[in-house]
């Protein structure tokens, strides 16, 4: 039997840091994919080891003591192990090259914050033909100024290496009433979104309009990107109100000020993946909604359209946000 060609080869998902590992444990993919968690806390890796495929413990295994410099050092000593594991997975899945490398980073503490810049630059250098897709998780404001500062200082370095999809715990958990329920819901929510994106980018059938690496590379611009998602029964239910609803709920939020689009103009990319008729009127409504936004660059807009028998996922992405940091404000957009 002939093996169906995937749109993109994305055989694994990486995580760096304890919070990122918990999100990775919620990512739901078939056995064709590997979930690889990297952390300096042996204890935190043991909590998720039954829900991921590979764990790599860095440093002493006792954590990075809330010090990003120590986190960076801990990762640096195990980079060769990480690369060997990735190469083993590539060989085992029998793919010639990796097209997409999704990676989750949790910022604010030691290892995740210290890993971001080094991991991105090292992966970018080692896997030159792969397009990185970093999902960067920022902390709650109640965690304090020191945590927030570490997170955004790490982000300021990481986004100079590669555009980062920033997801705010504060935004995603806005509707949660208590901490005990919020973390579980947030991790599941983010893990579900990442699963949907990987499954769509790895689709083998139902592809009505495709994209290639150059399309995605062109989309990824500026320091930061954002992503949001809504699930509907079928594409028949997609309308302008649905689009407005999702477009108004960015998972990006500055600590003290609302995010504002900054020059250059934002680029938009969206995925429609599921059952139902992808009607001309629905697609025109999406196109018109995007075109009406003065801050959006529509010159290279090209969606990914996949029709298959499942609830329809509508994923909306924007890139082109710029990050600035000074001693008083940790995120200005």
C-alpha positions as CSV (number, residue, x, y, z in Angstrom):
1,X,0.0,0.0,0.0
2,X,1.3,3.4,-0.9
3,X,2.0,5.8,2.0
4,X,0.0,9.0,1.7
5,X,2.1,12.1,1.5
6,X,1.7,14.5,4.3
7,X,1.3,18.2,3.6
8,X,4.2,18.9,6.0
9,X,6.5,16.4,7.9
10,X,6.2,17.3,11.6
11,X,7.1,14.0,13.4
12,X,7.6,15.5,16.8
13,X,6.7,18.2,19.3
14,X,9.2,19.6,21.8
15,X,8.7,21.2,25.2
16,X,11.1,23.2,27.3
17,X,10.2,23.9,31.0
18,X,7.8,22.4,33.5
19,X,4.7,24.3,32.4
20,X,5.4,23.5,28.7
21,X,5.8,19.9,29.6
22,X,2.4,19.8,31.2
23,X,0.9,21.3,28.0
24,X,2.8,18.8,25.9
25,X,1.2,16.0,28.0
26,X,-2.2,17.3,26.8
27,X,-1.2,17.3,23.1
28,X,-3.3,14.6,21.4
29,X,-1.8,13.1,18.3
30,X,-1.6,9.7,16.7
31,X,1.2,7.2,17.2
32,X,2.9,8.7,14.1
33,X,4.1,11.6,16.3
34,X,6.6,11.8,19.2
35,X,6.3,14.1,22.2
36,X,9.7,15.1,23.5
37,X,10.0,16.9,26.9
38,X,13.1,18.7,27.9
39,X,13.6,20.1,31.5
40,X,16.1,20.5,34.3
41,X,13.7,19.2,36.9
42,X,13.7,15.4,37.1
43,X,10.7,15.5,39.4
44,X,8.6,17.5,37.0
45,X,9.6,15.2,34.1
46,X,8.5,12.2,36.2
47,X,5.0,13.7,36.5
48,X,4.4,13.6,32.8
49,X,6.6,10.8,31.6
50,X,3.7,8.4,31.0
51,X,2.0,11.0,28.8
52,X,5.0,11.8,26.6
53,X,7.4,9.6,24.5
54,X,10.8,10.9,25.4
55,X,12.2,12.9,28.4
56,X,15.5,14.6,28.5
57,X,16.8,15.7,31.9
58,X,19.3,18.5,31.9
59,X,21.8,19.8,34.4
60,X,21.7,18.3,37.9
61,X,18.1,17.3,37.6
62,X,17.2,19.5,40.6
63,X,15.9,22.4,38.5
64,X,17.5,25.7,37.4
65,X,16.9,27.6,40.7
66,X,14.7,30.3,39.0
67,X,17.8,31.5,37.2
68,X,17.5,31.7,33.3
69,X,21.4,31.8,33.0
70,X,21.5,28.4,34.8
71,X,18.7,27.1,32.6
72,X,20.6,28.1,29.5
73,X,23.7,26.3,30.8
74,X,21.7,23.2,31.8
75,X,20.3,23.0,28.3
76,X,23.7,23.6,26.6
77,X,25.1,20.4,28.2
78,X,22.4,18.3,26.7
79,X,21.9,19.8,23.2
80,X,23.8,16.9,21.5
81,X,21.5,14.4,23.3
82,X,18.5,16.4,22.1
83,X,19.7,16.4,18.5
84,X,20.4,12.7,18.6
85,X,16.9,12.0,19.8
86,X,15.4,14.2,17.0
87,X,17.6,12.4,14.4
88,X,16.5,9.0,15.7
89,X,12.9,10.0,15.4
90,X,13.4,11.3,11.9
91,X,15.0,8.0,10.9
92,X,12.4,5.9,12.7
93,X,9.6,7.7,10.9
94,X,11.5,7.4,7.6
95,X,11.3,11.0,6.5
96,X,14.1,12.6,4.6
97,X,13.7,16.0,6.2
98,X,11.6,17.7,8.9
99,X,9.4,20.5,7.5
100,X,7.9,21.8,10.8
101,X,9.4,21.8,14.3
102,X,6.7,22.8,16.9
103,X,8.2,23.7,20.3
104,X,6.5,24.8,23.5
105,X,8.3,27.1,26.0
106,X,7.0,28.2,29.4
107,X,8.5,31.5,30.5
108,X,9.0,33.1,33.9
109,X,11.2,30.7,35.8
110,X,14.6,29.2,35.2
111,X,14.8,26.5,32.6
112,X,12.1,27.6,30.1
113,X,13.2,31.2,30.2
114,X,16.9,30.3,29.8
115,X,16.2,27.8,27.0
116,X,14.2,29.9,24.6
117,X,17.0,31.8,22.8
118,X,19.5,28.9,22.9
119,X,17.0,26.3,21.8
120,X,15.7,28.4,18.9
121,X,19.1,29.4,17.6
122,X,20.5,25.8,17.9
123,X,17.4,24.2,16.2
124,X,17.5,26.8,13.5
125,X,21.2,26.1,12.8
126,X,20.9,22.3,13.0
127,X,17.7,21.9,11.0
128,X,18.1,24.6,8.4
129,X,15.3,23.3,6.2
130,X,12.7,23.1,9.0
131,X,10.3,25.9,9.8
132,X,10.3,26.5,13.6
133,X,6.9,27.0,15.2
134,X,7.6,28.2,18.8
135,X,4.6,28.5,21.2
136,X,5.7,30.7,24.1
137,X,3.6,30.7,27.3
138,X,3.7,33.8,29.4
139,X,2.8,33.8,33.2
140,X,-0.1,35.2,35.2
141,X,0.4,38.7,36.6
142,X,-0.3,37.4,40.1
143,X,3.0,35.5,39.9
144,X,4.8,38.8,40.5
145,X,7.1,41.3,38.8
146,X,10.2,39.1,39.0
147,X,8.5,36.3,37.2
148,X,7.0,38.7,34.6
149,X,10.3,40.4,34.1
150,X,12.2,37.1,33.5
151,X,9.5,36.0,31.0
152,X,9.6,39.1,28.9
153,X,13.4,39.5,29.0
154,X,13.6,35.9,27.7
155,X,11.0,36.7,25.1
156,X,12.9,39.8,24.0
157,X,15.9,37.6,23.2
158,X,14.0,34.7,21.7
159,X,12.0,36.7,19.3
160,X,15.2,38.1,17.8
161,X,16.0,34.6,16.7
162,X,12.5,33.7,15.4
163,X,9.0,35.0,15.4
164,X,7.2,33.5,18.5
165,X,3.6,32.6,18.9
166,X,2.8,34.1,22.3
167,X,0.0,32.6,24.4
168,X,-0.8,34.3,27.7
169,X,-1.9,32.1,30.6
170,X,-3.8,35.2,31.9
171,X,-5.8,35.5,28.6
172,X,-6.6,31.8,28.2
173,X,-7.5,31.4,31.9
174,X,-9.6,34.6,32.1
175,X,-12.8,32.7,32.7
176,X,-11.4,30.3,35.4
177,X,-12.5,31.0,39.0
178,X,-9.6,29.3,40.8
179,X,-6.0,28.3,40.3
180,X,-6.6,24.6,40.8
181,X,-9.0,24.4,37.9
182,X,-7.4,27.1,35.7
183,X,-4.1,25.3,35.1
184,X,-5.7,22.1,34.0
185,X,-8.1,23.9,31.7
186,X,-5.4,26.2,30.3
187,X,-3.0,23.3,29.6
188,X,-5.7,21.3,28.0
189,X,-6.9,24.3,25.9
190,X,-3.5,25.2,24.6
191,X,-2.5,21.5,24.1
192,X,-5.7,21.0,22.1
193,X,-5.0,24.0,19.9
194,X,-1.4,22.8,19.1
195,X,-2.8,19.3,18.3
196,X,-5.2,20.8,15.9
197,X,-2.6,22.9,14.1
198,X,-0.2,19.9,13.8
199,X,-2.9,17.6,12.5
200,X,-3.9,20.2,9.9
201,X,-0.4,20.9,8.7
202,X,0.2,17.1,8.5
203,X,-3.0,16.4,6.6
204,X,-2.9,13.7,3.9
205,X,-6.4,14.0,2.3
206,X,-9.2,16.5,1.8
207,X,-6.8,19.2,0.9
208,X,-8.7,21.8,-1.2
209,X,-6.1,24.6,-1.0
210,X,-2.6,24.0,0.3
211,X,0.3,26.0,1.5
212,X,4.1,25.3,1.4
213,X,7.0,26.2,3.6
214,X,7.6,29.4,1.7
215,X,4.0,30.6,2.4
216,X,4.4,29.9,6.1
217,X,7.8,31.5,6.2
218,X,6.5,34.6,4.5
219,X,3.7,34.7,7.1
220,X,6.0,34.6,10.1
221,X,7.2,38.2,10.5
222,X,8.0,40.6,13.3
223,X,8.8,39.6,16.8
224,X,5.5,38.0,17.8
225,X,2.5,36.1,16.4
226,X,-0.8,35.1,17.9
227,X,-3.1,32.2,17.3
228,X,-6.7,31.5,18.3
229,X,-9.3,28.8,17.5
230,X,-13.0,28.1,17.4
231,X,-14.7,24.7,16.7
232,X,-18.0,24.6,14.9
233,X,-20.1,21.6,13.8
234,X,-19.4,22.2,10.1
235,X,-18.1,24.9,7.7
236,X,-21.8,25.6,6.9
237,X,-22.1,27.3,10.3
238,X,-19.2,29.7,9.6
239,X,-20.4,33.3,9.3
240,X,-19.2,36.8,9.9
241,X,-20.3,36.8,13.5
242,X,-18.2,33.6,14.2
243,X,-15.2,35.3,12.5
244,X,-15.6,38.5,14.5
245,X,-15.9,36.5,17.7
246,X,-12.6,34.6,17.3
247,X,-10.8,37.6,15.8
248,X,-11.6,39.6,18.9
249,X,-10.1,37.2,21.4
250,X,-6.3,37.2,20.9
251,X,-4.4,35.0,23.3
252,X,-1.9,37.8,23.5
253,X,-2.0,40.3,26.3
254,X,0.5,42.8,27.6
255,X,1.0,42.8,31.3
256,X,-0.3,46.3,31.8
257,X,-1.5,47.6,28.4
258,X,-3.6,46.2,25.6
259,X,-1.7,44.9,22.6
260,X,-1.7,47.2,19.6
261,X,-0.7,46.3,16.1
262,X,2.6,47.9,15.3
263,X,4.4,48.6,12.0
264,X,4.9,46.7,9.8
265,X,1.3,45.7,9.1
266,X,0.1,42.4,10.5
267,X,-0.1,39.3,8.3
268,X,-3.0,36.9,8.6
269,X,-3.2,33.2,8.0
270,X,-6.1,30.9,8.7
271,X,-7.0,27.2,8.6
272,X,-10.4,25.7,7.9
273,X,-10.4,22.0,8.6
274,X,-13.5,19.8,8.8
275,X,-16.8,18.9,7.4
276,X,-19.3,21.0,5.5
277,X,-19.4,23.0,2.4
278,X,-16.7,25.6,2.0
279,X,-19.1,27.9,0.3
280,X,-17.9,30.9,-1.8
281,X,-20.0,33.1,0.4
282,X,-18.2,31.9,3.6
283,X,-14.8,32.4,2.0
284,X,-15.8,35.8,0.7
285,X,-16.9,36.8,4.2
286,X,-13.6,35.8,5.7
287,X,-11.7,37.6,2.9
288,X,-13.8,40.7,3.3
289,X,-13.4,40.8,7.0
290,X,-9.6,40.6,6.7
291,X,-9.5,43.1,3.9
292,X,-11.5,45.7,5.9
293,X,-8.8,45.8,8.6
294,X,-6.5,48.7,7.9
295,X,-3.7,47.1,10.0
296,X,-3.6,43.9,7.9
297,X,-1.3,43.2,5.0
298,X,-3.4,41.0,2.6
299,X,-0.8,40.9,-0.3
300,X,0.2,37.3,0.5
301,X,-2.9,35.9,2.1
302,X,-3.3,32.2,1.4
303,X,-5.4,30.0,3.7
304,X,-5.2,26.2,4.3
305,X,-8.5,24.6,3.4
306,X,-9.1,21.0,4.4
307,X,-12.4,19.2,4.0
308,X,-12.8,16.0,6.0
309,X,-15.4,14.3,8.2
310,X,-15.0,15.9,11.6
311,X,-16.1,19.0,13.4
312,X,-14.7,22.0,11.6
313,X,-11.8,23.8,13.2
314,X,-11.2,27.4,12.3
315,X,-7.7,28.6,13.3
316,X,-6.8,32.3,13.0
317,X,-3.2,33.5,13.1
318,X,-1.6,36.9,13.0
319,X,2.0,37.9,12.9
320,X,3.9,41.2,12.8
321,X,3.7,42.3,16.4
322,X,6.7,44.1,17.7
323,X,8.0,43.7,21.3
324,X,9.8,46.5,23.2
325,X,11.0,46.2,26.8
326,X,12.4,48.7,29.3
327,X,12.8,48.8,33.0
328,X,9.2,49.7,33.7
329,X,7.0,48.1,31.1
330,X,7.5,44.5,30.2
331,X,5.5,44.4,27.0
332,X,4.6,47.3,24.7
333,X,2.8,46.6,21.4
